Amino acid sequence: MAILITLFLSLSLLLHFSLSSSSSIHDLLRSKGLPPGLLPEEVKSYTFSQNGHLEVFLEAPCLTKYENRVLFQQVVTANLTYGSLIGVQVSLTLALPTNNSLSLSLMITLFLSLSLLLHLSLSSSSSIHDLLRSKGLPPGLLPEEVKSYTFSQNGHLEVFLEAPCLTKYENRVLFQQVVTANLTYGSLIGVQGLQQEELFVWLPVKDIIVNDPSSGLILFDIGLAYKQLSLSLFEDPPHCKPQGGLRNHVRKEKGFEALR
């Protein structure tokens, strides 16, 4: 009987890891790649289970405002994974002007999809570089001019730039306005929207892989060959100039090797 009770308590602790301070939930959001401001300061406590179920408790229902007013119920639930809160029910109050200069309040309940939530929460260009670092890739693989991105549970990454642009590592690189890939630890597989110039020919970059960070090398699959570049080329996000406006400057780092 004592063994059964011990097992039950252990499972309960594992499945419902409860923290009572309002700051802890915001630390959890940060650790999951989400901005802490998605939840208010008035969080009383929360539980977060191993299967990703998050339950947040407030003292009472409350209103706040981001761009529009947002109503938090006393209990907010969602499935929390890296970069996303799935199945959230949020109430928004939108004030719409009428012909009589009166405000018409519409209460709209939205079930936020993964894509919408990621667009809302992962819109800064710095965040994509933090994501790359967390996945064992150098932040300089994508330029400073990233406008926003989405990253789904299945690893699909979609990066949005203001416009197609050119930059240089050792050779010229062309970023399309939308760059997509499957992001896993140490690799970007099935890249689309990225080309590299080789001997005046533009070749699509298909895969980018860091097999061994200690080697200081990163592998590019450009279809006709595999290229190894120094990781030092990608330490910092480069500035990307509109297509056709790239100056003839090259980074100082050397070392480019073709593999057959």
Order of alpha helices (4+ residues) and beta strands (2+ residues): alpha-beta-alpha-beta-beta-beta-beta-beta-beta-beta-beta-alpha-alpha-beta-beta-beta-beta-beta-beta-beta-beta-beta-beta-beta
